[in-house]
Amino acid sequence: MHAFKTASPKVIRPSLRKGVFRLVGIVAALGSGPLVAQHVTPYVPDSPAVVLQRVPPATDPRVRRFEQLRTDAEAHPGNAQKAVVLAQAYIDFGRSTGDARYLGRAMAVIDPYMKAPSPPISAMLAHATIQQSRHAFAAARKELEQILRRAPDNAQAWLTVATVAMVQGDYRGANDACVHLANSGGDFMGMICTSSLRSLDGRAKQAYALLTLIEDPGPKAPATIRAWIESLMAETAARTGNVDVADAHFRRALQWTPGDNFLLADYGEFLLDHARPADALALVGNDTTSDTSFLIRVAAEVALKSPRAADDIAAMDERFAAMTQRGDHIFLREQATYLLHVRGKAAEALTLARQNWDVQRAPKDARIYLEAALALHDPAAAADVLDFIKESGMSDDTVNPLVTQAQAAIAVAQVKPLPSTTNGAARR
């Protein structure tokens, strides 16, 4: 996701990533002597009103389904398919709510099958999906290649390969995967894949036209598929600057899946980007469980000069500190944008943006890299981004002005002054 344009130029503009921060703390001490167990006093809340952790209500039909699927899997030990169904339910729930703990639960369910000499393909697919969700893109891609050697026509594997390749900026690899997906999964999935790629490589208008052909997938299509298509159309329209069209697609997507964490974060960022902080705050409400929603809330509060902003910024500082403490470097882009636009630490932001660029190269990754370099008055520091954009054709309404600004600044810096005359004579 991208940074935000707000009504005031002094307003913070955090960039978010679809995903969550698992906030756990592990303390270890290594001295010159042998390792000694550290005794830490357990935390005891001052009041029973203190919330330690929010859990999904038992009335949630998805939670009730977990119990059914667990019972079914336990009743059939060694049945990989039943284990994968449970794992996939955890994955879907974790993605929709932004709770990464469920990715861990999914991993635990399929781990026994991954230890086999030749793991079941369904288990490998679930495992690769988890790796992708954790942004372990290289590991996910390696597993997917193993799957495709065994099952060359596996449509889900090709779709995931294409998705990972796009995130990594490997447009050639993504195009190859989209072609294979069309051959194995049909025209519908092929068009989604191709349009997603074209929205990145400078052909967003073509991408939007393709998506209009499948905007109505039929009365039997699940709500999640309909919301997915609408969200892709929203992002594609936004990429070309069609704000009103993008807004309409976001709202339609939310009608299909009102509580989807990723969609709420995407739309919230869009609203903040177009000077609508009140709408963004109303969208995410008081949700503090999802870190993406919480970041939207912080940005909206700052834009609105809310008295709650200071406390929430402090809380966000603690969340990033916990992530750093445990060595979790998955969300470098979010942290870089937070450092730049909230804390004003451009040098640290640039360092993280550069590290992030080595892993993923979506337009939002390019944006924070360029923003940090420009904030430091050192556009040449983002030369890798400028080279990639030139070679790939990447085009995005939020990135293009930054590219123009950086290129102009670099051109000015490269102009050498003419040598001065020593005798006052006119230059010939």
C-alpha positions as CSV (number, residue, x, y, z in Angstrom):
1,M,0.0,0.0,0.0
2,H,1.1,3.5,-0.5
3,A,1.6,6.7,1.5
4,F,-1.0,9.3,2.0
5,K,-1.8,12.7,0.6
6,T,-3.7,14.7,3.2
7,A,-5.2,18.2,3.5
8,S,-2.2,19.5,5.4
9,P,1.4,19.1,4.1
10,K,2.5,18.5,7.7
11,V,0.3,15.5,8.2
12,I,2.0,12.1,8.5
13,R,1.5,9.7,5.6
14,P,2.2,6.1,6.8
15,S,2.5,3.4,4.2
16,L,1.0,0.0,5.1
17,R,1.5,-3.5,3.9
18,K,-1.2,-6.1,3.8
19,G,-0.2,-8.2,6.8
20,V,0.1,-7.9,10.5
21,F,2.7,-7.6,13.2
22,R,2.9,-10.5,15.6
23,L,3.8,-8.6,18.7
24,V,5.7,-11.0,21.0
25,G,8.8,-10.3,23.0
26,I,11.7,-12.7,23.8
27,V,14.5,-11.6,26.1
28,A,17.8,-13.4,26.1
29,A,21.1,-12.5,27.7
30,L,24.5,-13.8,26.5
31,G,27.5,-13.1,28.7
32,S,31.1,-14.2,28.6
33,G,30.3,-17.2,30.8
34,P,27.8,-20.0,30.3
35,L,24.2,-19.3,29.3
36,V,22.1,-18.7,32.4
37,A,18.4,-18.8,32.6
38,Q,16.8,-15.4,33.1
39,H,14.0,-15.1,35.6
40,V,11.5,-12.5,34.5
41,T,8.7,-11.3,36.7
42,P,5.5,-12.1,35.0
43,Y,3.3,-9.2,34.0
44,V,0.2,-8.8,36.2
45,P,-2.4,-6.3,35.0
46,D,-3.4,-3.5,37.4
47,S,-7.0,-4.0,36.6
48,P,-9.3,-6.7,35.2
49,A,-10.3,-4.2,32.6
50,V,-6.9,-4.4,31.0
51,V,-7.1,-6.2,27.6
52,L,-4.2,-8.7,27.1
53,Q,-5.4,-10.2,23.9
54,R,-8.6,-10.2,21.8
55,V,-9.8,-13.6,20.6
56,P,-12.5,-14.1,17.9
57,P,-16.0,-14.8,19.5
58,A,-17.3,-18.3,19.6
59,T,-20.4,-17.1,17.7
60,D,-18.2,-16.5,14.6
61,P,-19.2,-19.2,12.2
62,R,-15.6,-19.5,11.0
63,V,-14.5,-20.3,14.6
64,R,-17.2,-22.9,15.0
65,R,-16.0,-24.4,11.7
66,F,-12.5,-24.7,13.1
67,E,-13.8,-27.1,15.8
68,Q,-15.5,-29.2,13.2
69,L,-12.4,-29.4,10.9
70,R,-10.1,-30.1,13.9
71,T,-12.4,-32.9,15.0
72,D,-12.5,-34.3,11.5
73,A,-8.7,-34.1,11.1
74,E,-8.1,-35.8,14.4
75,A,-10.5,-38.6,13.6
76,H,-8.5,-39.3,10.4
77,P,-4.8,-39.2,11.5
78,G,-2.5,-39.3,8.5
79,N,-5.1,-37.9,6.1
80,A,-3.2,-35.0,4.5
81,Q,-6.2,-33.6,2.7
82,K,-8.3,-33.2,5.9
83,A,-5.3,-31.5,7.5
84,V,-4.9,-29.2,4.6
85,V,-8.5,-28.2,4.7
86,L,-8.1,-27.2,8.4
87,A,-4.8,-25.4,7.6
88,Q,-6.4,-23.5,4.7
89,A,-9.3,-22.4,7.0
90,Y,-6.7,-21.0,9.4
91,I,-4.9,-19.2,6.5
92,D,-8.0,-17.6,5.2
93,F,-9.1,-16.5,8.7
94,G,-5.6,-15.0,9.4
95,R,-5.6,-13.1,6.1
96,S,-9.1,-11.7,6.5
97,T,-8.7,-10.6,10.1
98,G,-5.0,-9.7,10.0
99,D,-4.1,-12.1,12.8
100,A,-0.8,-13.8,11.9
101,R,-1.2,-16.3,14.7
102,Y,-3.4,-18.3,12.5
103,L,-0.6,-18.7,10.0
104,G,1.3,-20.3,12.8
105,R,-1.5,-22.7,13.5
106,A,-1.8,-23.6,9.9
107,M,1.9,-24.3,9.8
108,A,1.6,-26.6,12.8
109,V,-1.1,-28.6,11.2
110,I,0.8,-29.4,8.0
111,D,4.3,-29.6,9.4
112,P,4.1,-33.4,10.0
113,Y,3.3,-33.9,6.3
114,M,6.1,-31.6,5.2
115,K,8.6,-33.9,6.9
116,A,7.8,-36.7,4.5
117,P,10.4,-37.6,1.8
118,S,7.8,-36.6,-0.8
119,P,5.3,-34.3,0.9
120,P,1.7,-34.2,-0.5
121,I,1.3,-31.5,-3.1
122,S,-1.7,-30.1,-1.3
123,A,0.4,-29.7,1.9
124,M,3.3,-28.1,-0.1
125,L,0.9,-25.6,-1.6
126,A,-0.5,-24.6,1.8
127,H,3.1,-24.3,3.1
128,A,4.1,-22.1,0.1
129,T,1.1,-19.9,0.7
130,I,2.1,-19.4,4.3
131,Q,5.7,-18.6,3.2
132,Q,4.2,-16.0,0.8
133,S,2.1,-14.5,3.5
134,R,5.1,-14.1,5.7
135,H,7.0,-12.5,2.8
136,A,9.5,-15.3,2.5
137,F,9.2,-15.0,-1.2
138,A,12.4,-16.8,-2.3
139,A,11.5,-19.8,-0.1
140,A,7.9,-19.8,-1.4
141,R,9.0,-19.7,-5.0
142,K,11.5,-22.6,-4.5
143,E,8.7,-24.7,-3.1
144,L,6.4,-23.8,-5.9
145,E,9.0,-24.8,-8.5
146,Q,9.2,-28.2,-6.8
147,I,5.4,-28.5,-7.0
148,L,5.3,-27.6,-10.7
149,R,8.0,-30.2,-11.5
150,R,5.6,-32.8,-10.1
151,A,2.4,-31.3,-11.3
152,P,3.0,-28.9,-14.3
153,D,-0.7,-28.1,-14.6
154,N,-1.4,-27.0,-11.1
155,A,-3.3,-23.8,-11.5
156,Q,-3.0,-22.7,-7.9
157,A,0.8,-23.1,-8.0
158,W,1.1,-21.0,-11.2
159,L,-1.1,-18.3,-9.7
160,T,1.0,-18.1,-6.6
161,V,4.2,-18.0,-8.7
162,A,2.8,-15.1,-10.7
163,T,1.8,-13.3,-7.5
164,V,5.3,-13.7,-5.9
165,A,7.0,-12.7,-9.2
166,M,5.0,-9.5,-9.4
167,V,5.9,-8.6,-5.9
168,Q,9.6,-9.2,-6.6
169,G,9.5,-7.1,-9.7
170,D,10.1,-10.1,-12.0
171,Y,7.6,-9.2,-14.7
172,R,9.0,-11.6,-17.2
173,G,8.6,-14.5,-14.8
174,A,5.1,-13.3,-13.9
175,N,4.1,-13.2,-17.5
176,D,5.3,-16.8,-18.1
177,A,3.4,-17.9,-15.0
178,C,0.2,-16.1,-16.3
179,V,0.5,-17.9,-19.6
180,H,0.8,-21.3,-17.9
181,L,-2.1,-20.3,-15.6
182,A,-4.4,-19.5,-18.5
183,N,-3.5,-22.9,-20.1
184,S,-4.2,-24.8,-16.9
185,G,-6.7,-22.7,-15.1
186,G,-8.8,-21.3,-17.9
187,D,-9.4,-17.8,-19.3
188,F,-10.9,-16.4,-16.2
189,M,-7.8,-16.9,-14.0
190,G,-5.6,-16.1,-16.9
191,M,-7.2,-12.7,-17.4
192,I,-7.0,-11.8,-13.7
193,C,-3.3,-12.7,-13.7
194,T,-2.6,-10.8,-16.9
195,S,-4.5,-7.7,-15.9
196,S,-2.7,-7.7,-12.5
197,L,0.6,-7.7,-14.4
198,R,-0.4,-5.1,-16.9
199,S,-1.5,-2.7,-14.1
200,L,2.1,-2.7,-12.9
201,D,4.1,-2.5,-16.1
202,G,2.6,0.7,-17.6
203,R,-0.5,-0.8,-19.2
204,A,-3.0,-0.1,-16.5
205,K,-5.7,1.1,-18.9
206,Q,-5.5,-2.2,-20.7
207,A,-5.6,-4.0,-17.4
208,Y,-8.8,-2.2,-16.4
209,A,-10.4,-3.0,-19.7
210,L,-9.6,-6.7,-19.2
211,L,-11.1,-6.6,-15.7
212,T,-14.3,-5.1,-16.9
213,L,-14.8,-8.3,-19.0
214,I,-14.9,-10.4,-15.8
215,E,-16.3,-8.0,-13.3
216,D,-19.5,-10.1,-13.1
217,P,-18.2,-13.7,-12.7
218,G,-21.7,-15.1,-12.5
219,P,-24.4,-15.7,-9.8
220,K,-22.6,-18.7,-8.3
221,A,-19.3,-16.9,-7.7
222,P,-18.3,-16.6,-4.0
223,A,-18.4,-13.2,-2.4
224,T,-14.6,-13.3,-1.9
225,I,-14.0,-13.7,-5.7
226,R,-16.3,-10.8,-6.4
227,A,-14.6,-8.6,-3.8
228,W,-11.2,-9.6,-5.2
229,I,-12.1,-8.5,-8.7
230,E,-13.6,-5.2,-7.4
231,S,-10.4,-4.5,-5.3
232,L,-8.2,-5.2,-8.3
233,M,-10.3,-2.7,-10.4
234,A,-10.0,-0.2,-7.6
235,E,-6.3,-0.4,-7.4
236,T,-5.9,-0.3,-11.2
237,A,-8.1,2.7,-11.5
238,A,-6.2,4.5,-8.7
239,R,-3.0,3.7,-10.4
240,T,-4.1,5.8,-13.4
241,G,-5.5,8.6,-11.3
242,N,-9.2,7.7,-11.7
243,V,-10.1,8.6,-8.1
244,D,-13.9,8.5,-8.3
245,V,-13.9,5.2,-10.2
246,A,-11.5,3.6,-7.8
247,D,-13.6,4.8,-4.8
248,A,-16.7,3.2,-6.3
249,H,-14.9,-0.1,-6.7
250,F,-13.6,-0.1,-3.2
251,R,-17.1,0.5,-1.9
252,R,-18.5,-2.3,-3.9
253,A,-15.8,-4.7,-2.8
254,L,-16.6,-3.9,0.8
255,Q,-20.3,-4.7,0.2
256,W,-19.2,-8.2,-0.7
257,T,-16.7,-8.7,2.2
258,P,-17.3,-5.9,4.8
259,G,-14.8,-7.1,7.4
260,D,-11.8,-8.1,5.2
261,N,-8.7,-6.8,6.8
262,F,-6.7,-6.3,3.6
263,L,-9.5,-4.5,1.9
264,L,-10.1,-2.2,4.8
265,A,-6.4,-1.3,4.9
266,D,-6.3,-0.6,1.2
267,Y,-9.4,1.5,1.2
268,G,-8.3,3.3,4.3
269,E,-5.0,4.3,2.7
270,F,-6.8,5.4,-0.4
271,L,-9.1,7.7,1.7
272,L,-6.1,9.2,3.5
273,D,-4.2,9.6,0.3
274,H,-7.1,11.8,-1.0
275,A,-7.5,14.0,2.0
276,R,-10.4,12.1,3.6
277,P,-9.2,11.3,7.1
278,A,-12.6,11.4,8.7
279,D,-13.9,8.8,6.3
280,A,-10.8,6.7,7.0
281,L,-11.2,6.9,10.7
282,A,-14.9,5.9,10.4
283,L,-13.9,3.0,8.2
284,V,-11.6,1.3,10.7
285,G,-13.4,2.5,13.8
286,N,-11.7,1.5,17.1
287,D,-10.1,-1.6,15.8
288,T,-6.7,-2.0,17.6
289,T,-6.3,-5.7,17.0
290,S,-5.3,-5.4,13.3
291,D,-2.1,-3.4,13.0
292,T,-3.0,-2.2,9.5
293,S,-6.2,-0.8,10.8
294,F,-4.5,0.7,13.8
295,L,-2.0,2.5,11.5
296,I,-4.8,3.9,9.4
297,R,-6.4,5.1,12.7
298,V,-3.1,6.8,13.7
299,A,-2.8,8.6,10.4
300,A,-6.4,9.8,10.4
301,E,-6.1,11.0,14.0
302,V,-3.0,13.0,13.2
303,A,-4.7,14.5,10.1
304,L,-7.7,15.5,12.2
305,K,-5.4,16.7,15.1
306,S,-7.2,14.3,17.4
307,P,-6.1,14.4,21.1
308,R,-5.7,10.6,20.9
309,A,-3.0,10.8,18.3
310,A,-0.1,11.1,20.7
311,D,-1.0,8.0,22.7
312,D,-1.6,6.0,19.6
313,I,1.7,7.0,18.1
314,A,3.4,5.9,21.3
315,A,1.6,2.6,21.0
316,M,2.7,2.2,17.4
317,D,6.3,2.9,18.5
318,E,6.0,0.0,21.0
319,R,4.7,-2.3,18.3
320,F,7.6,-1.6,16.0
321,A,10.1,-1.9,18.8
322,A,8.7,-5.3,19.7
323,M,9.1,-6.3,16.0
324,T,12.7,-5.1,15.9
325,Q,13.5,-6.8,19.2
326,R,12.6,-10.2,17.9
327,G,14.4,-9.7,14.6
328,D,11.3,-9.6,12.4
329,H,12.3,-7.7,9.3
330,I,9.2,-8.6,7.2
331,F,7.6,-5.2,7.3
332,L,10.5,-3.0,6.4
333,R,8.4,-0.8,4.1
334,E,5.9,0.0,6.8
335,Q,8.5,0.8,9.3
336,A,10.5,2.9,6.8
337,T,7.4,5.0,6.0
338,Y,6.6,5.3,9.7
339,L,10.1,6.6,10.4
340,L,10.0,9.1,7.6
341,H,6.5,10.5,7.9
342,V,5.8,10.1,11.6
343,R,9.2,10.4,13.2
344,G,11.0,12.4,10.6
345,K,14.0,10.1,10.5
346,A,14.8,10.2,6.8
347,A,18.2,8.5,7.0
348,E,16.9,5.5,9.0
349,A,13.9,5.4,6.7
350,L,16.1,5.2,3.6
351,T,18.2,2.4,5.1
352,L,15.1,0.3,5.7
353,A,13.6,1.2,2.3
354,R,16.8,0.0,0.6
355,Q,16.7,-3.3,2.5
356,N,13.1,-3.7,1.6
357,W,13.8,-3.0,-2.0
358,D,16.1,-6.0,-2.1
359,V,13.1,-8.2,-1.2
360,Q,10.0,-6.7,-2.9
361,R,9.5,-4.2,-5.7
362,A,5.9,-3.2,-5.9
363,P,5.0,0.5,-6.6
364,K,4.5,1.2,-2.9
365,D,8.1,-0.1,-2.3
366,A,9.4,2.3,-4.9
367,R,7.4,5.1,-3.5
368,I,8.9,5.0,0.0
369,Y,12.4,4.6,-1.3
370,L,12.0,7.7,-3.5
371,E,10.4,9.7,-0.7
372,A,13.2,8.9,1.7
373,A,15.9,9.8,-0.8
374,L,14.2,13.1,-1.8
375,A,13.7,14.0,1.9
376,L,17.5,13.6,2.3
377,H,18.0,15.7,-0.8
378,D,19.9,12.7,-2.2
379,P,17.8,11.4,-5.1
380,A,20.8,9.5,-6.5
381,A,20.5,7.3,-3.5
382,A,17.4,5.8,-5.1
383,A,19.1,5.1,-8.4
384,D,18.2,1.4,-8.2
385,V,14.5,2.4,-8.2
386,L,14.8,4.7,-11.1
387,D,16.7,2.1,-13.1
388,F,14.0,-0.5,-12.4
389,I,11.2,1.8,-13.3
390,K,12.9,2.7,-16.6
391,E,13.5,-0.9,-17.5
392,S,10.2,-2.4,-16.3
393,G,7.8,0.4,-17.4
394,M,6.3,0.6,-14.0
395,S,3.8,3.4,-13.8
396,D,1.7,4.5,-10.8
397,D,0.0,7.9,-10.2
398,T,1.6,8.1,-6.7
399,V,5.1,7.2,-8.0
400,N,5.4,9.1,-11.3
401,P,5.7,12.6,-9.8
402,L,8.5,11.4,-7.5
403,V,10.4,9.9,-10.4
404,T,10.1,13.2,-12.3
405,Q,11.3,15.1,-9.2
406,A,14.2,12.8,-8.6
407,Q,15.3,12.8,-12.2
408,A,15.2,16.6,-12.4
409,A,17.3,16.9,-9.2
410,I,19.8,14.5,-10.5
411,A,20.1,16.3,-13.8
412,V,20.7,19.6,-12.0
413,A,23.4,18.1,-9.8
414,Q,25.2,16.6,-12.8
415,V,25.4,20.0,-14.6
416,K,29.0,21.3,-14.4
417,P,29.5,25.0,-14.3
418,L,31.4,26.5,-17.2
419,P,35.1,27.4,-16.4
420,S,35.4,31.0,-15.5
421,T,37.6,33.3,-17.6
422,T,40.7,34.8,-16.0
423,N,41.1,37.9,-18.2
424,G,37.5,38.9,-18.6
425,A,37.5,38.1,-22.3
426,A,34.3,36.8,-23.8
427,R,34.2,33.0,-24.3
428,R,34.4,32.0,-27.9
